[in-house]
Amino acid sequence: MRIHTETIIRSNPMETRVGNVYAKRGGRGAAQGQMMVLLHITEAEKYESERALMLIITKEGVPCGVTQYSFSYLEDKCPIAFVEGISDIDLTMVSL
């Protein structure tokens, strides 16, 4: 058996950016090891303030919810991982 760990730091780990993964804090989700993936940061001009839109996933990586926070809430939080490719998602909506 082998465990491979990637230790190359590609950017500032404290930088709040789309793709960051944060541990869920408090409640049943935290006890179950759920995590939150930063999906999008809204623009302040269109809303009261910048908002961080988060996808909640189980410890197995299965989506199980969504939430949002003020962007400033994440500024002092340290991410535990990073999901590559989130910012590259390009979906097409079609009429029914």
C-alpha positions as CSV (number, residue, x, y, z in Angstrom):
1,M,0.0,0.0,0.0
2,R,1.2,3.5,-0.8
3,I,-0.2,6.9,0.1
4,H,0.7,9.8,-2.2
5,T,0.5,13.3,-0.9
6,E,0.8,16.3,-3.2
7,T,2.7,18.9,-1.3
8,I,3.2,21.5,-4.0
9,I,1.6,24.8,-2.8
10,R,0.2,26.4,-6.0
11,S,-1.0,29.6,-4.4
12,N,-1.6,31.3,-1.0
13,P,-3.6,28.8,1.0
14,M,-5.3,31.5,3.0
15,E,-6.6,33.3,-0.2
16,T,-10.4,33.0,-0.4
17,R,-11.1,31.7,-3.9
18,V,-13.6,29.5,-5.7
19,G,-12.8,25.9,-5.2
20,N,-11.6,26.2,-1.5
21,V,-13.0,23.5,0.8
22,Y,-13.8,24.4,4.4
23,A,-14.8,22.2,7.3
24,K,-18.5,22.6,8.3
25,R,-18.7,24.0,11.8
26,G,-21.3,23.2,14.4
27,G,-24.4,21.0,14.3
28,R,-24.9,17.5,13.0
29,G,-23.1,18.2,9.7
30,A,-19.8,19.0,11.5
31,A,-20.1,15.8,13.6
32,Q,-20.6,13.8,10.4
33,G,-17.5,15.4,8.8
34,Q,-19.3,17.4,6.2
35,M,-17.4,20.1,4.2
36,M,-18.3,23.2,2.2
37,V,-17.0,23.9,-1.3
38,L,-16.9,27.6,-2.4
39,L,-18.8,27.7,-5.7
40,H,-19.2,31.4,-6.4
41,I,-18.6,34.8,-5.0
42,T,-21.4,37.3,-5.8
43,E,-20.7,40.9,-6.8
44,A,-21.2,43.6,-4.2
45,E,-22.9,46.0,-6.6
46,K,-25.8,43.7,-7.4
47,Y,-26.3,42.6,-3.7
48,E,-26.0,44.2,-0.3
49,S,-22.5,42.7,0.0
50,E,-20.4,40.0,-1.5
51,R,-21.8,36.6,-0.7
52,A,-20.0,33.2,-0.8
53,L,-22.2,30.5,-2.3
54,M,-21.3,27.1,-0.9
55,L,-22.0,23.5,-1.8
56,I,-22.2,21.2,1.2
57,I,-20.7,17.7,0.7
58,T,-20.4,14.6,2.8
59,K,-17.0,13.2,3.8
60,E,-17.4,10.8,0.8
61,G,-17.8,13.8,-1.5
62,V,-21.6,13.5,-2.2
63,P,-23.5,16.8,-2.4
64,C,-26.1,17.1,0.4
65,G,-27.0,20.8,0.6
66,V,-26.2,24.4,-0.1
67,T,-25.7,27.5,2.0
68,Q,-24.4,31.1,1.7
69,Y,-22.3,33.3,3.9
70,S,-21.1,36.9,3.8
71,F,-17.8,36.8,2.0
72,S,-16.1,38.5,5.0
73,Y,-17.0,35.4,7.1
74,L,-14.5,33.3,5.2
75,E,-11.6,35.8,5.2
76,D,-10.1,34.5,8.5
77,K,-11.0,30.8,7.8
78,C,-8.3,28.4,6.6
79,P,-9.3,26.0,3.8
80,I,-8.6,22.3,4.3
81,A,-8.5,21.5,0.6
82,F,-9.0,22.8,-2.9
83,V,-11.3,21.4,-5.7
84,E,-9.7,22.0,-9.1
85,G,-12.0,22.8,-12.0
86,I,-14.9,24.4,-10.1
87,S,-14.3,27.8,-11.7
88,D,-14.3,26.1,-15.2
89,I,-17.8,24.8,-15.0
90,D,-19.8,26.0,-18.0
91,L,-23.4,24.8,-18.1
92,T,-26.0,25.4,-20.9
93,M,-29.6,26.0,-20.0
94,V,-32.2,25.0,-22.6
95,S,-35.9,25.7,-22.7
96,L,-38.4,22.9,-22.1
